[in-house]
């Protein structure tokens, strides 16, 4: 059970101070009857707001095809942002939706967004070994020893004290590859390829755990099942 003013704020409809006006205007129903007071308590699943059920009362998990040129930041100085592509109400949820890790501005592909901190932790914690699949285009031929080095668990990136966990490199053509990781270090894919003398000119994440794009075009998103991988 939750107070109605807290509920309206939690799910991004209005602030707690604005809740009284919403209730007075009969915009909030509990089990089909008009709510009486902001302090009245109810279960989110029993509440209608403007005639509609509370949006994603159990939390939200969004799968987005991140387009190139968008940042994963809410800083107005950095734009355009992936958050510009989402309904404004989701940004007012408390906690608001946030990305599960980040993709660089020029990187495309699967981006997960949620308001559930436990999901963020499970999907980003190295101990859970959630795999991520990247497709990379390089500016020079990939050295023959790269796959063995990446899989060895001995690759130490500049500025790091701990080697990368083993990663699977599949060379598609001399300058094209797929790389599967279970980590998410800062600019990891680009830094791994840089360690063997290759610069990434194009990077796309095609899978994050069990989540793939499944036909989403750049900028499109869908609400995925709210379950742990």
N, C-alpha and C positions, 0 to 999 in steps of 0.2 A: 504494500500500500504506500502511496506517495501523495503528499499534498498537491492540490491542483496547480497552485502557483509554481511549485517546483517542477511539476510535470510539464507545464507549458513552456517553461524555460529550458528544461532538460532536452526537449525535442525540438527546440528552435522556433516555436510559434510566436512567442513574445517574451518580454522580460517579466520577472516576478511582480514588479510594480504595475505592469500593464494588465496583469491577469484579472484583476477585479473588473475592469471595463469589459473584457471579453466575456466574463461570466454574467455580468449584468445584462449584456446584449444577447444572452441565451445562445452563445456560440459553442458552449461546452455542455455535453450531455453525459450523464453517468447511468449506464444501464437503461438508456432511453429517456431518462428524466433530466430536466434542466438542473445543472449544478447550482448550489446555493451560495457558496463562499469559497474564497481562495484557500482557506485552511481545510476544506473538506478533503478527505483522503479517498483514493480510488486506485484500482489496478489499471495500468495503461491499456490493457486489452478490453476493458469495460467502458472506455471513454471514446466519445465521438467529438470531433472538433470540426465545426462547419459541416456537419453531416458525414464526415469521413473518419475512419479509424485512425488512431495515432500511427504515424509513419514509422515503420521499422522499430517497434518498441523493444525488441530484443537486441538491437544494435544493427549496424549496417556494414556490409563489405562490398566494395565497388571494384570491378575490374575495368580498367580504362586502357584504351590504345593511345598511349601518350604520343602526341605528334612532336616532330622536331620543332625547335624554337620556343617551346614552353618550359618554364622553370617549375620546380617543385617547391615553391616558396610563396608565402603570403605577403612578403615585403612589397609594398606598392612600387618601390624603386626598381624591382626586378619583375619585369612583365614582358610578354603575356605569361600568365600563370595557369597551371592545370586546374586551379580552383575556380577560374573564370568559366570553366566548362560545366560546373556542377550547379545544382539548385542552391540559391543563397541560403535557404532554410537549413541545409545540411551544415553550412559553415557556422550557423548560430547554435547548433546542438552543443550540449555541455556534458562531456567534452566534445569539441568539434571534430569533424572528420580530418584525418591527417594521412599522409602517405606512409606506406610501410617501406622505409628506406627511401632512397631517391634515385632518379635517373638524371644524368647530365642534360643540359639544355638541348644538345644536339643528338641525344640518344632517344630512340623510339621504342615502342613495344609495350609489353605488359607492365602496368603499374597498378598496384593494389592500394586501396584507400579505405580507411575504416575509422570508427569512433570507439573501437574496443581496444583498450591498452593491452589486454591479455593476448589478443590476436597479434598485435604488433610484436610483443615480446616473443611469442612462439615462432613467428615467421622470420624474425631477425636474429634470434639467439643461435650462435654457432653450434651449440650442443644438440639442437634439434635437426641439424644437417638438412635443411630445406634446400633442394636443388633449384638452380636458376640456369636457364639455357640462353646463351647469347650467340648471335650471328654477327661476325665481324668481317669487314673489308679492310685490308692493310695496304700500305703504300709501297711495300717491297715483299719479295718472296719470303715465306715463312721458313726459317731454318729447319733442317731435318731433325735436329735434336729437341725441338720445342715440345713435342708431345711427351717425350720421355721426361723432360725436365719438369713440366707442369704436373705430371702424374706422380713425381717422386716424393712430394711433400718436403722438399728441401729448398725450394725457391724462396729466397729472401729479398723482398722488395726494398728499394731505397728508403731509409728512414725507419724501417721496421726491425724489431728485435726477435720476432717470431716468424718462422717460415709459413708460407701459405699451405693450407691443407691440400691434399691431392686433388687435382682437377683434370677432367677429361677433355682433351683437345682432339677434334676431328678435322683434318685438313681436307677441304672440299676441292680447292684448286690452289695454285701457288700463292695466291693472295687473298684467299677466302677461307674462313674456318668457322666451326662451331666450338664453343667453349662452355662446359658445364661446371658450375661452381656450387659449393655449399657454404660459401662465405659472402660477405658484403662489405669488404673494406673500401676505403675511399679510393675512387677511380681504379678499382682493382683490375678490371679487364684491360684497360688501357695501359696500366703500369706493368702488368704481366707481359703483354706483348712488347712493350718498350724495353723490357729486360733482355729480349732476344733481338733487339734492333729493328722492331717493326712499329710504325705509328698507325693507330687506328684512324681510318678516314670515315668509316661509317659503322655504327653499332646499333644493334636491334636486339631487344630481349623478347624471345618468342614464348618463353614459359617461366612461370614462377610457381614452384611447387606443383600442385595439380591444376593451376589456372593458366589457360592459354587464351589467345585472342578470339578464336572460333568465329571468324568472319567480321569482327569489329574493324571499322576503318579508322584512320587517324582522327582523334578527337572524340570518337564514340566511346560509350561506356555502358555497362550493364550492372545490375545489382546481383552479386553472386550469392550462393548459399552461405548462410552465417554458421559455418562449421569449421572446426580445426582441420588442418591437412593431416 
